[in-house]
């Protein structure tokens, strides 16, 4: 079981939530610790998670989860709703970097992910989850407004019949309509999360191929780190580590990773080129359709 599945099983499933993505992070700028805590600083791993509730209306949540050194369990530390998430800053819109910022109503967190690929996966899934959430909420608000309009029309027609029967003294439907209008004017819709300095390939519709590429990059990065960790562990145990064994394996893995990365980059560039050609074809077809329809 990988870390994301373990976090989902231990932290989110008992709370009737479903984990969408989790990324391991470190702070770019450490918070100042008090004098009492500076001497006994605990080592821990931090994960930023995005989850959605099963209960309706669905809530999109951002949760900070920690796992302390020597403990196999995960601890839920902080949680925010997507309405409290004001901004996601990708830091560099021109290339893949592991840094990103999350700006909430009451906090600003500056993080560094385990790798640029894992950060891109996190930002991409968070962006599309936000779009789905806000679209669904806008639809629900529109449906509520439509039902309210139908109710006001029914109240107005009922008030007209009451006026015909009882005279002009019945003014309650008008006052109710004024109250509803005042409530609509006073209602301020929540501001959607802003994504800045993020690469366009992370915040566009046709991004399934990019997500697959980033998952492959993250997997290869984990493989490389595991190989290096195994090499260091073998050296620590005093086992013979010769250049013809582990060194050659690490070198072959490094070369394979470089070649795979180049192929993934070329596939990514090809995907962007095909998308541009598709858009040009669609624009041309639309112009021809308009021309012949006249």
Steps between C-alpha positions, in 0.01 A plus 500: 500500500645839399495811720199658330290187548611475864405865566163450334426187703614639835400868487228562242284187467401507873384862447288406197739675261687390188861597440569645155873573524774529763846651466790486746638848567754697701488864596713739297521730801489339841268658756668637809473266795474611859791454737320216673451301180828579325693252714262210438416528133309199369574355158195436286378475142232741378240423234257745338184313399195587291180310584128514431215398727254227407207679665300758309558782445853390417783692664850536356759503779874563531657315794847503657601151614815410693683180585754525780829316494474150641120492474319310223175695546393828339364800692255757364624846599316777312216515250354771278206516263552607140318826579787583738762427234553839335799434276729229364836636385702275271806731536633444145265488197780413255641173635435216742611588854420333836410830676145625550304720741152456650330820620208455741286753685710465815829349383761504223698177452812484283580141404753293307376169365702179481543562125370733232292217352317440829431873537360513145272202571374670816433836331333339200260286705428787740420734210253263336344410835444872564348547154264207555403627845430858394311390188278272709445773757407753232253252354344441842470875559341546158252222571415657836449837335275347238290327763479826695385684189230240437392530863479878472293470184264261675475733798430794273223316316352385829519858626315620192216256564492607865477864396211422267315325779597717798581835345826700500574440868711183438859631457691208653621351165656834409679528831623141464628578151683806633657290775624243246644774279680651799647161587619447144669842497667438836630154397867508398619186315829354632813587308650212307855381556757683287778305327800717410845428358385149400593344169217498247530122457389462864188715469344403169240245402701253290751400769458122541823433313687752714373332818623160376839650414538658843401176673769316304757764592406477869524119490843511338617756754391269783684210333819701475484608865433144611804374311721764661356420845568127453854578392563712811344232723723231353806718552397565863472128573854442379397296197736522205382762255701472182482712189399198297186435705304781662691776322422354160136444595461861616669623184270294278195620694616861467547462125161330467338778701658762276385325184150448639484866603601609149233279345237633740601858419474431126160337551388802699615740225326284242179514704512880510564512124206269427274709723596815311433334164168370625400848614599646161297233321199571721526875435523443125200265501299754699584778254401280204174407669418866557593587142279234339211561740468852361 
